[in-house]
């Protein structure tokens, strides 16, 4: 009788032990799988954050380089504008100097023509002649002076017109060069937007310890049931 009881108890204990070990093994396996999955998710999240930070740093470096390039281009632009203005001023002054030279020549020619007219009129009057022919000679000297004066005036008018056109052309060239320099400027760069942050990982919950306790309890109950069934079988055999 004692042998049957001992055998039944041993069988029940063994069954409970195996069941308990299985429950613990299953719990540990699930816990390990959950921990691994969470670790992988956390590492992937950290990697994505590192990549976003590296991308932002690279974009920031590119932006700074573009800012420096634009600043350099603007400096060159202002230098070119200043050079265009200086060149235009020099060319305009040269045209005005040429005009003044022509005016000086015209003024000299005017004085010469007036002097010649006075001398001619003096010679006519000094001859002592009178009459219609004498009057015509005086009138001719006056007419000659007027003709020379008209030529001088026309020369000055032509010189003024030519100088105005030349100065206008110089200013148009300056404006064209300024516009070309402006069109060559690069656009101001846009500040880079920060990278979108990855979503935080959702950590999986590990197996419940209550489930482990329930599994162990079930194994104990199954072990007891196995022991009882074994006792009953052995007793009737």
Buried (B, 14 or more C-beta within 10 A) or exposed (E): EEEBBEBBBEBBBBBBEBBBEEBBEBBEEBBEEBEEBBEEBEEEBEEBBEEBEEEBEEBEEEBEEBEEEBEEEEEEBEEBBEEBEEBBEEBBEEBEEBBEEBBEBBEEBBEEBEEBBEEBBEEBEEEEEEEEEBEEBBEEBEEBBEEBBEBBEEBBEEBEEBBEEBBEEBEEBBEEBBEEBEEEEEEEBEEBEEBEEBEEBEEEEBBEEEEBEEBBBBBBEBBBEBBBBBBEEBEEE
